[in-house]
């Protein structure tokens, strides 16, 4: 059996794209995964890696490496690969799948005769371009990694057409596009809440400051109590999460819950009516996002209310899944929501059900396996 090494610097079990792709290939190839936490997938071996703990001195040293453009020193000082090198000392692979740009130096260090597939979940040279701190310390580093390593990969995959085009323009490689579509769930039906008198919105994900969760909360301050928003958020910054908690506390029709395991997300959302997603275009990736949660809304058989992000807007309009706001302000979102009636919501939910299979990971699986088969 051919052997594949999957590298992802993440908690793989809660990294939907990587977890899904491992399950695509595990029945056809022997898979070994490198990451921060074990994905706990039957038949898949796991090797743990981690970021080294850093003292104040280490932080200053790494910042110094970045500013004098010693990017390789920064990289190999940041990550602790001791366990990886020990476990893989006598191992050989036919293919390495490297998720996100930071895994590529490791992939090429250990590749031997293996081919390398690079799966870019973002456009990394502009990953957090809205942050002065990130631009000052990390933008040139990310550009260096892309310029050095992307031309060496055998195949590249990414998440959407616009990001694929940007990589081709700047690095000369044309990626395959594999969307973040969620697995098809055939056991769910749309839940008819038309008699409840309340239209219930839901949003889940990381409480990242760049995602401007407060805009969604402010939207519901402009709406009456017949509209409710339910938030399932995973804190990333205590300061920002506390801000969100305070806003929710004084907004009667917004409710905040602890995060739930990824495996439970879609079934949990099924009881609601509309997925809500307002992501301001404060950087290139946000402007061109077609994220996991849009497809998870669909599998949950929900309608969708979204800001005018081009990739999301095209999908929602093409399949009649919901409505798009004029801009990313709370006022624009509230204006759209105020025009929705219960029959509209029921139509959106039924369209999500109608196209749930077409917009699921099952079609992506065939394309993904074809890419792997052709290169391996």
Buried (B, 14 or more C-beta within 10 A) or exposed (E): EBBBBBBBBBBBBBBBBBBBBBBBBBEBBBBBBBBBBBBEBEEBBBBBBBEEEEEEEEEEBBEEBBEEEBBEBBBBBBBBBEEBEEBBEEEEBBBBBBBBBBBBBBBBEBBEEBBBBBBBBBBBBBBBBBBEEBEEBBBBBBBBBBEBBBEEBBBBBBBBBBBBBBBBEBBEBEBBBBBBBBBBBEEBEBBEBEEEEEBBBBBBBBBBBBBBBBBBBBBBBBBEEEBBBBBBBBBEEEEBBEBBEEBBEEBEBBBBEEBBEBEEBBBBBBEBBBBBBBBBBBBBBBBBBBBBBBBBBBBBBBBBBBBBBBBBBEBBEEBBBBBBBEEBBBEBBBBBBEEBEBEBBBBBBBBBBBBBEEBBBEBBBEBBBEBBEEEB
